[in-house]
Amino acid sequence: MNILNRTHLKTQNGIPYFENPELKKIGWITHAFLTRQGGLSLPPYGSLNVSLSNGDEQKRVSSNRERIAETFGFDPNQLVLLKQMQLDGILIIKDPVQMKPNPLLYDAMITDIPNQYLGILTADCIPILVVDQKKKVISAIHAGRQGSALGITKKSIRKMKEEWDCSEKDLLITLGPSIGPCCYEVDEKVFLKEWERFAIPRGVGKWMLDLAKINLAQLKEEGIKDEQIFHIDLCTRCHSDLFFSYRGEGQTGRQLSFIGILKLTILNN
Ligand SMILES: [Zn+2]
């Protein structure tokens, strides 16, 4: 596995972000894992909060979204955001999404359509971006504890195989920052027996859970090799200067991770 850390932090237009250098090399993709820095929201949403459903002011969130879109060269209306449910619903986008009044009740998206920027909002859960380099299909996954228990990552990879005939050997996967096993204590009410290999016991009926490991195991089950996987291995709670953390702060913002296929324009003279 390829590990990325704080030394990989970049800044563009005053907005810090992480990127996977291997994805960057693919000319037809734009992606980034944003942090909490570089926006206009005030505490406790300071400052690059992208969520409208946590109590932040709408105009500040809209400005934050516009700033991000401008920095990475897309229209804010092309950013597809879900009403993330902590479940395993996967949205398949085969036609350009019309902005609907209804919220999109899903936790993952897959598309091969250009100019659809798939965005995942997190504050401890793992955002996962997937690219099929051959079939030109992309996916964005929101994997929290419940989604991970339901196998959202494995199911998303399977959907790519079913719907687009993707081959596991052509996939590049990037796991974004999430709460680490250093900070993520869970109790017996939510702990699953099969997670013992992904957790360290901490007293009676308590464990420190490694969300990334649960999702890495799902990728391995689908035949994906270590060298195809990149992990921005930073705990959102430990690195509270860079990231929102629900466990750390409760009322707080959500950082955006996104990926999109560039529309290549051919000039006819
Ligand atoms: Zn930590």
Boltz pocket constraint, residues with backbone or C-beta under 6 A from the ligand:
constraints:
  - pocket:
      binder: B
      contacts: [[A, 179], [A, 180], [A, 181], [A, 182], [A, 183], [A, 235], [A, 236], [A, 237], [A, 238], [A, 239]]
      max_distance: 6.0
